[in-house]
Amino acid sequence: MTTKQGMWMGSTTCLLTVHGIGFEQPPEGGRPGYADGLHAALHAVLGDRLGDDPERPGSAGPVYVTSHVDGSRAEGLARLRPGRPLTEDGRIAHVALVYSPSEPTRPSAVTTADALARVALHHGQYASAVGTLRMIIEDAWAGLRHHSRRRAGHLVPRAPATGGSPSTVRALEDDAATYISRNDVRERVRGFVQDAVLALLDRDDVDAVIVNAHSQGTVVCWDVLCRLPFLSWRASGDRRAEMIRYFVTAGSPIRKQIDLFSWGEQVGQLAAFAGGGEPPMGWRNFWDPKDPVADPLDPPASWRPGEGKGRRSAGDPGLLVATDPETGEQRHFGVVDVKVDNVANSPGGALRAHDYWANQAQFVPALAALLTGKGH
C-alpha cells in the first residue's frame, strides 16, 4: 500500500457531484449544465489543478455522465469506462451525474397522497403536512433558477418565471413524492448512482473520490453509501475501502426524511467509511439556518429547528446510528456540521439560502480544501 501522502496526492482525485432527481440538467444547445457554475467557482480557487472534460475540447466544465443513452444504461455509464480520460494527467477530475429516465417518472395521486400521509404522522415536529413536504422538495431551483416542464420523462428548461408559482410547486412535489413513494424509481436512481460510484472506484487512474451532493441528491447518495460493503472491503484489504475520502452534503433534508418519513437512521456499512482509515475520512454537512430544506445532522435525534447546536445526553447515540457488527452495540455516527450564510454570500435569486454552490466565500473554498487534502 502506498503512503498516506502518496495515496492522497497520487494519480487522480475525483469530485463526484449529484443534484436532486429530475433537476440534473446536462449541457445542451449552448445551455450550461447544472454543475458548470460550481465547476467555474472551483476553477477560481484551484486554477489549473482542476481539469475540464477532455472529451469536450474548448468547453470548460465537468464530465457529465447520463444514466441512459438511447435507452441504454450501459451506454450511459460508458463514459466512465477505463481508457476514457476524466481529466488531464495530474489534475482533479470532476464528474457530474445526470439521471435521465427512459420512461416518465411522474407520481400518481396515490403516490403523492402516500407521501403526505407519511408527513402527517409526524407533522408536529416541523410544520403542516403540505408545508413540510414543500420544504423538502424546494430542491434545485436555487441552482438552476429555471422553471421546467416534463417531456418524455425528461425535464426541459424553459424561460425563467416568477418564483413560487403553482406549477413550480407541483413539479417539485412530483419529484419528492416520486422518490419517497415509488420504489421502482427510487431503486433505478440508487442503482445508477451506485454503478457510477463503483465504476470510479474500479478505475486504476483514480486514487480518491469525494462525493458532493446537494439537497435531495444527499438522500440518494446517503442511501447508496450506506449499502456499499466498506466493512468487507476493509477486512479483505480492498483498495476501495480507502478511496472515498469525504461525503459532502449541502442543504440536506436527511433529518426531515428520518423524522417525517420514518427513513432508517442506521448508517450501516457507512460506519466503516468514517471509521478512521488512512487517510482520514469523514462527512461534512453544510447547512444554512435560513434554508428551509437543511438541518444539522450531528445534534441528538430530539433536536428541533431554532435550538442551536443541541447536546446529546449520556448514552444518546444521536440522529445517525452505527451498530457494531460483532457486538451489536450502537454508537453515535459523527457528522461535522458546517454552518454557512448563503444569503450574505450568494448572488441574488430565488432561494438564496439554499444556493450553497454559489457561496464562494464559505462553501466553495471548503470544498476546494478537501479536494487538495488541506481540509479538516
N, C-alpha and C positions, 0 to 999 in steps of 0.2 A: 504493500500500500504506500502511496506517496505521502509526503509530509503534509501537515496541515496547510503550510504556506503553498505547497505545490498543488494541493487539491483545489485551493481557492483561486489561485492565480493561474492555473493551468490552462487547458485548451479554451473552452468557450463557456461563459456563464450565460444562461438563457433566462430572459424575463418572459413569463407566460401570462398574458393578460386575458381576463374573462369578464365580460359585462353581463347585464341581465338578459334573460331569454328574450328573443324577438327584437332586441334593440341593437344587435351587433352588426352594424352596417359596414360592409366592405367598401373599399374604394371602387367607384363605378362611374363611368361617363364624366370624368373630371371632378366628381364629388369626393371629398376626402372620406377615408374610413373612420370608424368610431374611435380608434386608438391613435390616429395621426396627431391629434393635439397633444396627447400625453407624450408621444414619441418626440415631438418638436421641443416640448418643455424639458425633457430629459437630455436632449441634444444640447440645450443651452447650458446645462450643468456639466455633462460628461464630454462634450466635444466629440472628437473622432473616436473616443473609446466605445461609443455606441454605434453599431453598424446598422445600415439600411438593408432592405431586401435586395440581395444581389441579382435576383431574377426579374427585378423591375428597374432596370437602369434608368437613371435620370429622375427617379421618384424617391423622395426621402420619406421612408415610412417602415413600419414593421412588416414581417411576413404574415400575411393573412391566410389562415387555414380554415377552409369551409367544410362543414360536416358532410355535404353531398355535392357532387359534381355530376350533372346529368342523371341524378337519382342514385348515383353510386357512392356508398360510404367509403369504399376502398380508394376510389379516385379522389375523394375529398381529402383523405389523410395522406395521399401520395406525396404531398408537398413535404412531409416530414421524413420520407424515406432516406436512408443513408445514401450519400452520394449527391444529394441535392443540397447545396450550401445554404445555411441560415444567415450567414454574415461573412464578412471578410475575415481572414485569419487574425486571431488575437483580439477581436473586438467582441463586445457584448451583443448578443443576439436578442431580438425582440419578436416574439410570436404572439399574434392576437387571434383568438378563436372566434369563429362565426358560425352560429347554429342556423343552418338554412334547411328547414324541413322540406321533405319531398311531398308532404301532404299537409293540408290545413290542420292547425292545432287549436282552433277556437273552441272554448269550452261550451258545453250545453248549459241551459238554465239550471239543470240539476247540479252540474258541477259547481257553478257559482253559488248556488244556494247551500251546497255542502260546505264550501269554504266559509261562507258567512255563518253557518251554524256552528262551525268549529270555533270561530271567533267569539260568538255569543256565549259559549260555555265559560269563557274566561274574560269577558269584556270588562269586568270591574277593575282589572289590573291596569288598563290603559284608557280606553275611551269607548264610545259607542261601537257596535259591531261594524257598521258600514264605515265609520270614520277610521277605525283601526285598520280595516282592510285597505282603505285608500292610503293610509300612512305607509303601509308596507309596499304597496305597488306603485307609488310615485317613484319610479325607478330610474330610468336612464335619461329622462328629459333634461336633466341638468347638463349632461354631457353632450347630447345631440341638439337640444333646443329646436327640435322639429316635431311637428305632428306627423303621424304616419297612418297609412291605411294598408290593409292586407290585400294581396293579390296572389292567388295560387299558393297560399301558405307562406308567402314572403311579406316582410314589412317594407313598403316602398315609401321613402320620404317624399313629402310634398312641401309646398311653400309654408314658411312659418306662420303661425296664427297666434292669437292671444292665448296665454296660458290658462289652464283650468277649465277649458271648455268641456261640456258633457261628453263629446266624442273622445277626447283625450282620456278622461277618467275611465270611460268604458273600455277603451283599448288597454289601459294599464290593468284594470280589473281582470280583463280576459287573461292576460299573461300570468298574473299572480295566481288566479284561480286554477289555471291550467296546471302549473307546476305543483300546486298543493293537492289537487284532487284527481288529476288524470295520471294514473300510474304509468300508462303506456308512454306518454310524452316525457314524463319525468325520467323513466328508465332510458329512453333514447338520448336525452340530453346528457344524463350522467354517463352513459356508455361512450358518447362522443368525447366528452372531456377526459374520461379515464383513458381511452385509447390514445388520445393526443399526449397525455402525460407520460404514459408508458412508452410511446414512440420516442419521445425526447430522452427518457431515461435509458433507452436502449442504444442511443447513438454514441459511438466512440468519441466523437468530437465534442460532446457536451460533458462537462465536469460538474456543473452546478445549475440548479433550476430554482428560480424564485417565482412562486405563484402569486400573482397580483390580481385580486378580484374586487369588483365594485357592486354594491347593492345586492340585488337578488342573485347575482353571479357568485357572491360569497357563500350563499347557501348551497349552490350547486357544487362549488369546489370543496366546501366542507364535507358534503356527502361523499364526494369521490375520495378525498384524502383519508377519511375515516375508514374506507373499505380497502385501501391498499395494504398489502401484507408486510408492513415495516418490521414487525416482530420476527417473522420467519426470514426475511431478508437479512436482518441483523444477525440472527443466530447462525446463518449459513455463510456469513461474510460477503454477501452480495453487495456490490458497489452501489446499487440503487438505494440501499438503506441510508446512505450518507449524502445523496445527491440533491435532495430537496432541502435547501438551506433555510428558507423562510416562507411562511404563508402570510401574505399581506392582505388585510381586508380593510375596505373603506366604505363607510355608510352602510354597515351591515345590519340587516334585520334578524340576525340569528337569535338574539334574545327573544324577540317577539315570536319567532317561529316556535321556539321551545315553549314559551309561556302560553301562547294563544292557540297554537295548533297541535299541542302535545307532541311536537317533534322530539325525537330522542335526544337526551342531553349527554349520552355516552360518547366519548371520543374514540372508543375502540382502539384500533392499532395505531391511530394517530398519536397515542401516548408515547410510542417509541420515537416518533418524529421529533418530539420536543423533549426527549429523554436524556439529552446531554451527550450526543455523539461528538465526533471530531470532524469538522469544526462545529461550533455551537449552532444549534438550530432553534427556531422559535416562531411564535405567532405575534405579529404586530397588528393591532386593530386601531385604525384611525377613526375618530368619531367627533362630530361637532354637536354640542348640546342643543344647538338650534335646528339641527337636522331631524325632522320627524321620523325618518326611517331608522336612524342609527342609535345604538346604545353601547355603553362599555360592556365588555364581556367578562372581565375579571372579578367584579364585585359578587357578593353572595346571590343566590337564587332569589332571595326576597327583595333585592334592590328594586327601587322604582324611580322613574324619572324625577329629577329635582332633589334627590337625596345625597348628592355629592358622590364621593368615591365608595362609601359604604365599607363596613368591616365584617369579616366573617368571624363567627364565634368559634370557639374550640370545637373541633370535630365536624365543622360545616365544610363539606367539600366544594361548595360554591355552585355556580351555574353549570359548568362543564366538568364532567366527572370521568376520571380514568380509573379503570379496575385492573388490579394486578392479576395477570393470567394464571399465576400459580396459587396465590393465597386468597384471591377474591376480594382483597382489601381495596376500598375505594379511597381515592385521594383527589385533591383539587388539581385541576389541569390549568396551569398558569398561562395567561394571555397578557401581553404588555399592551395596555390601552394607552393610546396617544391622543390627547385632546387637542383639537385644532380649531381655528376660527376661519371657516371658509368665506363667510360673509365679508370679513375685513380683508381677506387675501385673495379673493377670486374676482374676475371681472363681472360686470353686471349681467343679468339674465335670470331666467326662471330658476327657482330652487337653488339659489347660490349656496345655501347651507349644505346642499347635497353634492356640490361640484368639487370633489376632492382633487381630481386630476388637474384642475386649473389653478390649484393653490400652489403657486411657485415659491412661496415663502416658507411653507411648512411641509406639505406632503411630498412634493417633487424632490427637494434636497434629501429628505429622509430616505426615499426610495432609492435615489442615486447612491447614497452612502451604503445601503445594503448591497447594491449591485457591485460595488467596488470593494466590499469586505471591510468597510470602515464604520458600518452601523453598529449599534449596541442596544 
